[in-house]
Amino acid sequence: MTEPIQTGEYRDLLSEALDEAVDADTSPPTPNTLFMPDSHRTALYVDNTVVLGGRGVGKTFWYRSLLDDRLRAYAAEEYRINRLNRLTVSPGHGADMDSARYPSRMLLSRLIDDGTDPYTLWYAVLLTALGQPDVCALTDWRDRAAWVHSHPGPAQLTVERADLEANGENTVRLLLFDALEHLHPQPAERDRMVAALLRLALEMRIGTRNIRFKVFLRPDMFRNATLLFPDASKLAGTATDLPWAPVNLYGLFFHTLGNQDSEIARRFRTVTGGWQPDSDSLRYTPPSDLSGDRKVQADLFTRIAGPYMGSNFRKGSTYSWLPNHLMDGKEVISPRSFLKTLAVAAAVTRDEYATHDWALHYEAIQRGVQKASEVRVREAAEDLPWTARAVTLLKGLQVPIGRNWVRHHWTEAGLPDLLREDMARSATAGDQQEPRTGPRDPDDLDGLINELVDLGLMSERSENRVDMPDIFRLYLGIGRLGGVRKAS
């Protein structure tokens, strides 16, 4: 009989597993990190062209996993999508450097600034993936784009022949596109490039049977780009997202614990029971109740973190409290934030609550949420700097708050002028700047609130009031009566 896992052993397992999981963005996915929630199944349908998601929800993870033959085979089996086994996959753009397949970020910006048509450039990327000999013989992407411009007939013929060949082989040529926020430092040019890419993706979706694009994209970028070409609405039906319900997040957490290469992880699998190894024992699939049954998950998490976020039930259960405080205003939870919170909680418990009865202390979990809030605010500032500018000016206030008070504080701080100054600097920024963008109308303060609600940084409340979720307000020093204390 396997002995129960002790508190100290759980702490060792948490530290081992979560430190590695938090760094997942810098490491390629592997069999043991491949967790597949049921809610992501539609994102892998070959004919679903656009996969939408904000920071940390798994766009790059799936981009890299689909490029890996072994991981794609796992997904085909577990999701029962046989078509994934009949793909020839190529990268069309990503964070990894691959100048033979697509232009680098710096070169893309230069080509666009020098007048290269983005549609022609993406067509050159497509022809390169299809192995067009005249294009592949050219080493300079400027020359490849020029060849497409000068040879529209042969370019189209290459696509038609590749489509026929793939049909005869019962395969699909799939091109993947990720990290598109880095296409160009100027948002207008970036949107134009994304629009051109989506236009070409739609043409392949409609005009061929066996050539497909899959574009991983932030929702705000998708909205902006689809305004720039007339048939964009046709893509909406093939767009999907990467949702993470609380039960999926805990499933990911337990999958991460059970897929460590250690004796404690082996005992964890034995104690919880029902784990299925693959043929090489490189990956262990957790039982369905551990991946998708709220009660089973809550019972196990209680063994790790205790039942309550304090001394009694009035403070809330640990299982439900954690995801509730990591949601944005659209009720979206980033798995990166979830795992980061638990990693910080494990470290703080080990350092400051070593004699605690549970592997995680509730105050350490609160500290983890505060750290996750800091990360999310910084991510928002990188993606859409104007949003950070707007919400930072609300520091020291308390939510829920009336729209009139938000407008008042923004007016007193001169927010419209500050945003116009930021946008003017962005318009003259050099190639090395990060992508910058502004709101639709800096002078429309109600419109700014609506945009923040749409982006999930705020949420609507009754009686003309708005709220701010903990995942943003904690780091910003915005209070809430009865809420988690602000970060010090």
Disulfide bonds with the S-S distance in Angstrom:
none
